[in-house]
Amino acid sequence: MTGFDQSFNIDAQLSAALCGQHPDVVLAMAYVPDQCWDDLYDENLALLKGTLFPDLDKPFTGRKQVRNG
């Protein structure tokens, strides 16, 4: 094992110990589907809403989510 490999292995083990995860486990793998470009806000409304896509326009209401309710 070279010095770099040994140093990297120690760093990975230390990082894992501090973060509470095993060094050989991938932290996260995200699946993000493609966004459909069917219906778009015009640029001024998109700036106001914070999104170009009406499907992503989910205003914060400050209420708790209730499932099966």
PyMOL Python script that loads the backbone (N, CA, C, O; Angstrom):
from pymol import cmd

cmd.read_pdbstr("""\
ATOM      1  N   MET A   1       0.863  -1.183   0.000  1.00  0.00           N
ATOM      2  CA  MET A   1       0.000   0.000   0.000  1.00  0.00           C
ATOM      3  C   MET A   1       0.900   1.233   0.000  1.00  0.00           C
ATOM      4  O   MET A   1       1.782   1.354   0.851  1.00  0.00           O
ATOM      5  N   THR A   2       0.690   2.135  -0.932  1.00  0.00           N
ATOM      6  CA  THR A   2       1.499   3.352  -0.996  1.00  0.00           C
ATOM      7  C   THR A   2       1.063   4.324   0.084  1.00  0.00           C
ATOM      8  O   THR A   2       0.025   4.146   0.721  1.00  0.00           O
ATOM      9  N   GLY A   3       1.877   5.357   0.280  1.00  0.00           N
ATOM     10  CA  GLY A   3       1.548   6.361   1.290  1.00  0.00           C
ATOM     11  C   GLY A   3       0.224   7.043   1.000  1.00  0.00           C
ATOM     12  O   GLY A   3      -0.564   7.302   1.909  1.00  0.00           O
ATOM     13  N   PHE A   4      -0.019   7.337  -0.292  1.00  0.00           N
ATOM     14  CA  PHE A   4      -1.282   7.992  -0.661  1.00  0.00           C
ATOM     15  C   PHE A   4      -2.474   7.092  -0.356  1.00  0.00           C
ATOM     16  O   PHE A   4      -3.461   7.531   0.234  1.00  0.00           O
ATOM     17  N   ASP A   5      -2.371   5.817  -0.768  1.00  0.00           N
ATOM     18  CA  ASP A   5      -3.467   4.871  -0.530  1.00  0.00           C
ATOM     19  C   ASP A   5      -3.751   4.720   0.954  1.00  0.00           C
ATOM     20  O   ASP A   5      -4.906   4.692   1.378  1.00  0.00           O
ATOM     21  N   GLN A   6      -2.674   4.624   1.745  1.00  0.00           N
ATOM     22  CA  GLN A   6      -2.836   4.461   3.188  1.00  0.00           C
ATOM     23  C   GLN A   6      -3.461   5.714   3.789  1.00  0.00           C
ATOM     24  O   GLN A   6      -4.352   5.626   4.634  1.00  0.00           O
ATOM     25  N   SER A   7      -2.988   6.889   3.348  1.00  0.00           N
ATOM     26  CA  SER A   7      -3.529   8.152   3.852  1.00  0.00           C
ATOM     27  C   SER A   7      -5.004   8.288   3.483  1.00  0.00           C
ATOM     28  O   SER A   7      -5.821   8.692   4.311  1.00  0.00           O
ATOM     29  N   PHE A   8      -5.343   7.948   2.231  1.00  0.00           N
ATOM     30  CA  PHE A   8      -6.729   8.043   1.783  1.00  0.00           C
ATOM     31  C   PHE A   8      -7.617   7.108   2.585  1.00  0.00           C
ATOM     32  O   PHE A   8      -8.727   7.480   2.967  1.00  0.00           O
ATOM     33  N   ASN A   9      -7.136   5.885   2.845  1.00  0.00           N
ATOM     34  CA  ASN A   9      -7.906   4.907   3.601  1.00  0.00           C
ATOM     35  C   ASN A   9      -8.149   5.397   5.023  1.00  0.00           C
ATOM     36  O   ASN A   9      -9.254   5.257   5.547  1.00  0.00           O
ATOM     37  N   ILE A  10      -7.123   5.971   5.650  1.00  0.00           N
ATOM     38  CA  ILE A  10      -7.280   6.499   7.010  1.00  0.00           C
ATOM     39  C   ILE A  10      -8.264   7.662   7.011  1.00  0.00           C
ATOM     40  O   ILE A  10      -9.112   7.757   7.899  1.00  0.00           O
ATOM     41  N   ASP A  11      -8.156   8.556   6.014  1.00  0.00           N
ATOM     42  CA  ASP A  11      -9.086   9.684   5.918  1.00  0.00           C
ATOM     43  C   ASP A  11     -10.520   9.198   5.738  1.00  0.00           C
ATOM     44  O   ASP A  11     -11.439   9.748   6.345  1.00  0.00           O
ATOM     45  N   ALA A  12     -10.720   8.175   4.910  1.00  0.00           N
ATOM     46  CA  ALA A  12     -12.062   7.635   4.677  1.00  0.00           C
ATOM     47  C   ALA A  12     -12.613   7.017   5.952  1.00  0.00           C
ATOM     48  O   ALA A  12     -13.791   7.181   6.271  1.00  0.00           O
ATOM     49  N   GLN A  13     -11.756   6.306   6.682  1.00  0.00           N
ATOM     50  CA  GLN A  13     -12.205   5.681   7.926  1.00  0.00           C
ATOM     51  C   GLN A  13     -12.545   6.736   8.974  1.00  0.00           C
ATOM     52  O   GLN A  13     -13.547   6.613   9.677  1.00  0.00           O
ATOM     53  N   LEU A  14     -11.710   7.778   9.081  1.00  0.00           N
ATOM     54  CA  LEU A  14     -11.964   8.848  10.044  1.00  0.00           C
ATOM     55  C   LEU A  14     -13.250   9.587   9.691  1.00  0.00           C
ATOM     56  O   LEU A  14     -14.074   9.868  10.561  1.00  0.00           O
ATOM     57  N   SER A  15     -13.413   9.898   8.412  1.00  0.00           N
ATOM     58  CA  SER A  15     -14.625  10.580   7.968  1.00  0.00           C
ATOM     59  C   SER A  15     -15.861   9.739   8.266  1.00  0.00           C
ATOM     60  O   SER A  15     -16.874  10.262   8.730  1.00  0.00           O
ATOM     61  N   ALA A  16     -15.779   8.454   8.005  1.00  0.00           N
ATOM     62  CA  ALA A  16     -16.908   7.561   8.262  1.00  0.00           C
ATOM     63  C   ALA A  16     -17.216   7.493   9.744  1.00  0.00           C
ATOM     64  O   ALA A  16     -18.382   7.479  10.139  1.00  0.00           O
ATOM     65  N   ALA A  17     -16.178   7.451  10.565  1.00  0.00           N
ATOM     66  CA  ALA A  17     -16.394   7.384  12.014  1.00  0.00           C
ATOM     67  C   ALA A  17     -17.059   8.659  12.515  1.00  0.00           C
ATOM     68  O   ALA A  17     -17.946   8.609  13.368  1.00  0.00           O
ATOM     69  N   LEU A  18     -16.632   9.794  11.988  1.00  0.00           N
ATOM     70  CA  LEU A  18     -17.210  11.068  12.423  1.00  0.00           C
ATOM     71  C   LEU A  18     -18.647  11.235  11.936  1.00  0.00           C
ATOM     72  O   LEU A  18     -19.475  11.835  12.621  1.00  0.00           O
ATOM     73  N   CYS A  19     -18.935  10.706  10.763  1.00  0.00           N
ATOM     74  CA  CYS A  19     -20.266  10.866  10.174  1.00  0.00           C
ATOM     75  C   CYS A  19     -21.193   9.698  10.489  1.00  0.00           C
ATOM     76  O   CYS A  19     -22.376   9.753  10.155  1.00  0.00           O
ATOM     77  N   GLY A  20     -20.691   8.656  11.116  1.00  0.00           N
ATOM     78  CA  GLY A  20     -21.531   7.525  11.487  1.00  0.00           C
ATOM     79  C   GLY A  20     -21.907   6.624  10.335  1.00  0.00           C
ATOM     80  O   GLY A  20     -22.971   6.005  10.364  1.00  0.00           O
ATOM     81  N   GLN A  21     -21.062   6.531   9.318  1.00  0.00           N
ATOM     82  CA  GLN A  21     -21.365   5.643   8.204  1.00  0.00           C
ATOM     83  C   GLN A  21     -20.149   4.792   7.878  1.00  0.00           C
ATOM     84  O   GLN A  21     -19.018   5.150   8.207  1.00  0.00           O
ATOM     85  N   HIS A  22     -20.391   3.674   7.237  1.00  0.00           N
ATOM     86  CA  HIS A  22     -19.324   2.766   6.844  1.00  0.00           C
ATOM     87  C   HIS A  22     -18.636   3.326   5.603  1.00  0.00           C
ATOM     88  O   HIS A  22     -19.325   3.805   4.702  1.00  0.00           O
ATOM     89  N   PRO A  23     -17.289   3.285   5.518  1.00  0.00           N
ATOM     90  CA  PRO A  23     -16.587   3.898   4.383  1.00  0.00           C
ATOM     91  C   PRO A  23     -16.851   3.226   3.042  1.00  0.00           C
ATOM     92  O   PRO A  23     -16.608   3.839   2.003  1.00  0.00           O
ATOM     93  N   ASP A  24     -17.336   1.993   3.027  1.00  0.00           N
ATOM     94  CA  ASP A  24     -17.574   1.289   1.770  1.00  0.00           C
ATOM     95  C   ASP A  24     -19.009   1.428   1.268  1.00  0.00           C
ATOM     96  O   ASP A  24     -19.364   0.836   0.248  1.00  0.00           O
ATOM     97  N   VAL A  25     -19.828   2.191   1.958  1.00  0.00           N
ATOM     98  CA  VAL A  25     -21.232   2.342   1.593  1.00  0.00           C
ATOM     99  C   VAL A  25     -21.429   3.688   0.897  1.00  0.00           C
ATOM    100  O   VAL A  25     -20.964   4.719   1.382  1.00  0.00           O
ATOM    101  N   VAL A  26     -22.111   3.670  -0.226  1.00  0.00           N
ATOM    102  CA  VAL A  26     -22.410   4.902  -0.948  1.00  0.00           C
ATOM    103  C   VAL A  26     -23.402   5.717  -0.131  1.00  0.00           C
ATOM    104  O   VAL A  26     -24.388   5.175   0.368  1.00  0.00           O
ATOM    105  N   LEU A  27     -23.152   7.008   0.010  1.00  0.00           N
ATOM    106  CA  LEU A  27     -24.011   7.862   0.822  1.00  0.00           C
ATOM    107  C   LEU A  27     -25.423   7.948   0.245  1.00  0.00           C
ATOM    108  O   LEU A  27     -26.398   7.707   0.957  1.00  0.00           O
ATOM    109  N   ALA A  28     -25.538   8.285  -1.025  1.00  0.00           N
ATOM    110  CA  ALA A  28     -26.872   8.431  -1.612  1.00  0.00           C
ATOM    111  C   ALA A  28     -26.784   8.310  -3.128  1.00  0.00           C
ATOM    112  O   ALA A  28     -25.792   8.705  -3.741  1.00  0.00           O
ATOM    113  N   MET A  29     -27.818   7.768  -3.709  1.00  0.00           N
ATOM    114  CA  MET A  29     -27.956   7.710  -5.155  1.00  0.00           C
ATOM    115  C   MET A  29     -29.328   8.297  -5.465  1.00  0.00           C
ATOM    116  O   MET A  29     -30.348   7.755  -5.037  1.00  0.00           O
ATOM    117  N   ALA A  30     -29.356   9.378  -6.191  1.00  0.00           N
ATOM    118  CA  ALA A  30     -30.618  10.056  -6.476  1.00  0.00           C
ATOM    119  C   ALA A  30     -31.173   9.625  -7.830  1.00  0.00           C
ATOM    120  O   ALA A  30     -30.428   9.417  -8.788  1.00  0.00           O
ATOM    121  N   TYR A  31     -32.480   9.497  -7.886  1.00  0.00           N
ATOM    122  CA  TYR A  31     -33.169   9.285  -9.152  1.00  0.00           C
ATOM    123  C   TYR A  31     -34.002  10.526  -9.394  1.00  0.00           C
ATOM    124  O   TYR A  31     -34.904  10.841  -8.617  1.00  0.00           O
ATOM    125  N   VAL A  32     -33.704  11.222 -10.460  1.00  0.00           N
ATOM    126  CA  VAL A  32     -34.432  12.443 -10.782  1.00  0.00           C
ATOM    127  C   VAL A  32     -34.990  12.287 -12.192  1.00  0.00           C
ATOM    128  O   VAL A  32     -34.232  12.300 -13.162  1.00  0.00           O
ATOM    129  N   PRO A  33     -36.313  12.138 -12.315  1.00  0.00           N
ATOM    130  CA  PRO A  33     -36.890  11.974 -13.648  1.00  0.00           C
ATOM    131  C   PRO A  33     -36.784  13.262 -14.457  1.00  0.00           C
ATOM    132  O   PRO A  33     -36.687  14.356 -13.900  1.00  0.00           O
ATOM    133  N   ASP A  34     -36.803  13.116 -15.766  1.00  0.00           N
ATOM    134  CA  ASP A  34     -36.776  14.289 -16.637  1.00  0.00           C
ATOM    135  C   ASP A  34     -38.029  15.124 -16.429  1.00  0.00           C
ATOM    136  O   ASP A  34     -39.118  14.587 -16.229  1.00  0.00           O
ATOM    137  N   GLN A  35     -37.868  16.436 -16.477  1.00  0.00           N
ATOM    138  CA  GLN A  35     -38.996  17.352 -16.345  1.00  0.00           C
ATOM    139  C   GLN A  35     -39.658  17.519 -17.709  1.00  0.00           C
ATOM    140  O   GLN A  35     -38.978  17.799 -18.697  1.00  0.00           O
ATOM    141  N   CYS A  36     -40.962  17.353 -17.771  1.00  0.00           N
ATOM    142  CA  CYS A  36     -41.693  17.575 -19.018  1.00  0.00           C
ATOM    143  C   CYS A  36     -41.784  19.075 -19.291  1.00  0.00           C
ATOM    144  O   CYS A  36     -42.025  19.866 -18.379  1.00  0.00           O
ATOM    145  N   TRP A  37     -41.592  19.452 -20.529  1.00  0.00           N
ATOM    146  CA  TRP A  37     -41.611  20.860 -20.913  1.00  0.00           C
ATOM    147  C   TRP A  37     -42.930  21.226 -21.596  1.00  0.00           C
ATOM    148  O   TRP A  37     -42.955  22.084 -22.479  1.00  0.00           O
ATOM    149  N   ASP A  38     -44.022  20.580 -21.190  1.00  0.00           N
ATOM    150  CA  ASP A  38     -45.311  20.805 -21.837  1.00  0.00           C
ATOM    151  C   ASP A  38     -45.827  22.220 -21.637  1.00  0.00           C
ATOM    152  O   ASP A  38     -46.035  22.953 -22.603  1.00  0.00           O
ATOM    153  N   ASP A  39     -46.029  22.598 -20.397  1.00  0.00           N
ATOM    154  CA  ASP A  39     -46.667  23.856 -20.054  1.00  0.00           C
ATOM    155  C   ASP A  39     -45.674  24.674 -19.238  1.00  0.00           C
ATOM    156  O   ASP A  39     -45.196  24.205 -18.206  1.00  0.00           O
ATOM    157  N   LEU A  40     -45.357  25.883 -19.679  1.00  0.00           N
ATOM    158  CA  LEU A  40     -44.382  26.723 -18.985  1.00  0.00           C
ATOM    159  C   LEU A  40     -44.991  28.071 -18.640  1.00  0.00           C
ATOM    160  O   LEU A  40     -45.821  28.598 -19.382  1.00  0.00           O
ATOM    161  N   TYR A  41     -44.572  28.626 -17.505  1.00  0.00           N
ATOM    162  CA  TYR A  41     -44.945  30.002 -17.181  1.00  0.00           C
ATOM    163  C   TYR A  41     -44.162  30.947 -18.088  1.00  0.00           C
ATOM    164  O   TYR A  41     -43.060  30.616 -18.525  1.00  0.00           O
ATOM    165  N   ASP A  42     -44.728  32.128 -18.374  1.00  0.00           N
ATOM    166  CA  ASP A  42     -43.941  33.132 -19.080  1.00  0.00           C
ATOM    167  C   ASP A  42     -42.864  33.639 -18.117  1.00  0.00           C
ATOM    168  O   ASP A  42     -42.972  33.439 -16.907  1.00  0.00           O
ATOM    169  N   GLU A  43     -41.836  34.288 -18.645  1.00  0.00           N
ATOM    170  CA  GLU A  43     -40.659  34.609 -17.830  1.00  0.00           C
ATOM    171  C   GLU A  43     -40.963  35.504 -16.630  1.00  0.00           C
ATOM    172  O   GLU A  43     -40.357  35.317 -15.575  1.00  0.00           O
ATOM    173  N   ASN A  44     -41.874  36.463 -16.749  1.00  0.00           N
ATOM    174  CA  ASN A  44     -42.188  37.334 -15.609  1.00  0.00           C
ATOM    175  C   ASN A  44     -42.914  36.572 -14.498  1.00  0.00           C
ATOM    176  O   ASN A  44     -42.596  36.736 -13.320  1.00  0.00           O
ATOM    177  N   LEU A  45     -43.886  35.742 -14.871  1.00  0.00           N
ATOM    178  CA  LEU A  45     -44.604  34.947 -13.877  1.00  0.00           C
ATOM    179  C   LEU A  45     -43.672  33.902 -13.251  1.00  0.00           C
ATOM    180  O   LEU A  45     -43.765  33.618 -12.056  1.00  0.00           O
ATOM    181  N   ALA A  46     -42.782  33.336 -14.057  1.00  0.00           N
ATOM    182  CA  ALA A  46     -41.818  32.356 -13.544  1.00  0.00           C
ATOM    183  C   ALA A  46     -40.918  32.987 -12.482  1.00  0.00           C
ATOM    184  O   ALA A  46     -40.616  32.346 -11.475  1.00  0.00           O
ATOM    185  N   LEU A  47     -40.489  34.221 -12.690  1.00  0.00           N
ATOM    186  CA  LEU A  47     -39.670  34.907 -11.686  1.00  0.00           C
ATOM    187  C   LEU A  47     -40.458  35.146 -10.410  1.00  0.00           C
ATOM    188  O   LEU A  47     -39.918  35.022  -9.311  1.00  0.00           O
ATOM    189  N   LEU A  48     -41.723  35.485 -10.549  1.00  0.00           N
ATOM    190  CA  LEU A  48     -42.573  35.688  -9.371  1.00  0.00           C
ATOM    191  C   LEU A  48     -42.802  34.384  -8.602  1.00  0.00           C
ATOM    192  O   LEU A  48     -42.743  34.359  -7.373  1.00  0.00           O
ATOM    193  N   LYS A  49     -43.062  33.313  -9.335  1.00  0.00           N
ATOM    194  CA  LYS A  49     -43.384  32.021  -8.723  1.00  0.00           C
ATOM    195  C   LYS A  49     -42.149  31.267  -8.242  1.00  0.00           C
ATOM    196  O   LYS A  49     -42.249  30.416  -7.357  1.00  0.00           O
ATOM    197  N   GLY A  50     -40.977  31.573  -8.820  1.00  0.00           N
ATOM    198  CA  GLY A  50     -39.760  30.865  -8.450  1.00  0.00           C
ATOM    199  C   GLY A  50     -39.561  29.571  -9.209  1.00  0.00           C
ATOM    200  O   GLY A  50     -38.682  28.780  -8.867  1.00  0.00           O
ATOM    201  N   THR A  51     -40.364  29.344 -10.232  1.00  0.00           N
ATOM    202  CA  THR A  51     -40.219  28.150 -11.068  1.00  0.00           C
ATOM    203  C   THR A  51     -40.801  28.429 -12.444  1.00  0.00           C
ATOM    204  O   THR A  51     -41.733  29.218 -12.596  1.00  0.00           O
ATOM    205  N   LEU A  52     -40.239  27.777 -13.425  1.00  0.00           N
ATOM    206  CA  LEU A  52     -40.727  27.885 -14.790  1.00  0.00           C
ATOM    207  C   LEU A  52     -41.864  26.902 -15.052  1.00  0.00           C
ATOM    208  O   LEU A  52     -42.643  27.068 -15.990  1.00  0.00           O
ATOM    209  N   PHE A  53     -41.944  25.869 -14.202  1.00  0.00           N
ATOM    210  CA  PHE A  53     -42.869  24.764 -14.429  1.00  0.00           C
ATOM    211  C   PHE A  53     -44.077  24.829 -13.490  1.00  0.00           C
ATOM    212  O   PHE A  53     -43.903  24.766 -12.273  1.00  0.00           O
ATOM    213  N   PRO A  54     -45.286  24.952 -14.021  1.00  0.00           N
ATOM    214  CA  PRO A  54     -46.474  24.953 -13.166  1.00  0.00           C
ATOM    215  C   PRO A  54     -46.594  23.694 -12.303  1.00  0.00           C
ATOM    216  O   PRO A  54     -47.116  23.758 -11.191  1.00  0.00           O
ATOM    217  N   ASP A  55     -46.118  22.556 -12.801  1.00  0.00           N
ATOM    218  CA  ASP A  55     -46.183  21.313 -12.014  1.00  0.00           C
ATOM    219  C   ASP A  55     -45.337  21.385 -10.743  1.00  0.00           C
ATOM    220  O   ASP A  55     -45.591  20.650  -9.789  1.00  0.00           O
ATOM    221  N   LEU A  56     -44.338  22.260 -10.723  1.00  0.00           N
ATOM    222  CA  LEU A  56     -43.477  22.402  -9.549  1.00  0.00           C
ATOM    223  C   LEU A  56     -43.896  23.563  -8.661  1.00  0.00           C
ATOM    224  O   LEU A  56     -43.240  23.839  -7.656  1.00  0.00           O
ATOM    225  N   ASP A  57     -44.961  24.236  -9.010  1.00  0.00           N
ATOM    226  CA  ASP A  57     -45.441  25.380  -8.233  1.00  0.00           C
ATOM    227  C   ASP A  57     -46.241  24.859  -7.045  1.00  0.00           C
ATOM    228  O   ASP A  57     -47.449  24.643  -7.140  1.00  0.00           O
ATOM    229  N   LYS A  58     -45.563  24.664  -5.949  1.00  0.00           N
ATOM    230  CA  LYS A  58     -46.169  24.124  -4.726  1.00  0.00           C
ATOM    231  C   LYS A  58     -45.966  25.143  -3.610  1.00  0.00           C
ATOM    232  O   LYS A  58     -45.002  25.042  -2.851  1.00  0.00           O
ATOM    233  N   PRO A  59     -46.853  26.113  -3.502  1.00  0.00           N
ATOM    234  CA  PRO A  59     -46.678  27.162  -2.489  1.00  0.00           C
ATOM    235  C   PRO A  59     -46.670  26.596  -1.074  1.00  0.00           C
ATOM    236  O   PRO A  59     -47.396  25.650  -0.768  1.00  0.00           O
ATOM    237  N   PHE A  60     -45.845  27.184  -0.218  1.00  0.00           N
ATOM    238  CA  PHE A  60     -45.784  26.788   1.186  1.00  0.00           C
ATOM    239  C   PHE A  60     -46.994  27.369   1.899  1.00  0.00           C
ATOM    240  O   PHE A  60     -47.223  28.578   1.855  1.00  0.00           O
ATOM    241  N   THR A  61     -47.767  26.512   2.557  1.00  0.00           N
ATOM    242  CA  THR A  61     -48.975  26.980   3.243  1.00  0.00           C
ATOM    243  C   THR A  61     -48.793  27.057   4.747  1.00  0.00           C
ATOM    244  O   THR A  61     -49.611  27.659   5.442  1.00  0.00           O
ATOM    245  N   GLY A  62     -47.720  26.449   5.259  1.00  0.00           N
ATOM    246  CA  GLY A  62     -47.482  26.493   6.697  1.00  0.00           C
ATOM    247  C   GLY A  62     -48.345  25.536   7.492  1.00  0.00           C
ATOM    248  O   GLY A  62     -48.404  25.627   8.719  1.00  0.00           O
ATOM    249  N   ARG A  63     -49.018  24.619   6.811  1.00  0.00           N
ATOM    250  CA  ARG A  63     -49.855  23.635   7.503  1.00  0.00           C
ATOM    251  C   ARG A  63     -49.197  22.272   7.472  1.00  0.00           C
ATOM    252  O   ARG A  63     -48.423  21.967   6.564  1.00  0.00           O
ATOM    253  N   LYS A  64     -49.501  21.460   8.456  1.00  0.00           N
ATOM    254  CA  LYS A  64     -48.964  20.112   8.537  1.00  0.00           C
ATOM    255  C   LYS A  64     -49.626  19.222   7.490  1.00  0.00           C
ATOM    256  O   LYS A  64     -50.836  19.292   7.271  1.00  0.00           O
ATOM    257  N   GLN A  65     -48.820  18.390   6.852  1.00  0.00           N
ATOM    258  CA  GLN A  65     -49.343  17.432   5.879  1.00  0.00           C
ATOM    259  C   GLN A  65     -50.102  16.337   6.612  1.00  0.00           C
ATOM    260  O   GLN A  65     -49.602  15.783   7.591  1.00  0.00           O
ATOM    261  N   VAL A  66     -51.303  16.019   6.145  1.00  0.00           N
ATOM    262  CA  VAL A  66     -52.095  14.946   6.743  1.00  0.00           C
ATOM    263  C   VAL A  66     -52.248  13.852   5.701  1.00  0.00           C
ATOM    264  O   VAL A  66     -52.756  14.093   4.605  1.00  0.00           O
ATOM    265  N   ARG A  67     -51.808  12.648   6.047  1.00  0.00           N
ATOM    266  CA  ARG A  67     -51.935  11.521   5.121  1.00  0.00           C
ATOM    267  C   ARG A  67     -53.251  10.799   5.360  1.00  0.00           C
ATOM    268  O   ARG A  67     -53.717  10.684   6.493  1.00  0.00           O
ATOM    269  N   ASN A  68     -53.833  10.324   4.291  1.00  0.00           N
ATOM    270  CA  ASN A  68     -55.092   9.570   4.355  1.00  0.00           C
ATOM    271  C   ASN A  68     -56.176  10.355   5.075  1.00  0.00           C
ATOM    272  O   ASN A  68     -57.019   9.780   5.764  1.00  0.00           O
ATOM    273  N   GLY A  69     -56.149  11.645   4.914  1.00  0.00           N
ATOM    274  CA  GLY A  69     -57.127  12.446   5.622  1.00  0.00           C
ATOM    275  C   GLY A  69     -58.014  13.115   4.690  1.00  0.00           C
ATOM    276  O   GLY A  69     -58.914  13.844   5.108  1.00  0.00           O
TER     277      GLY A  69
END
""", "prot")
cmd.dss("prot")
cmd.show_as("cartoon", "prot")
cmd.util.cbc("prot")
cmd.orient("prot")
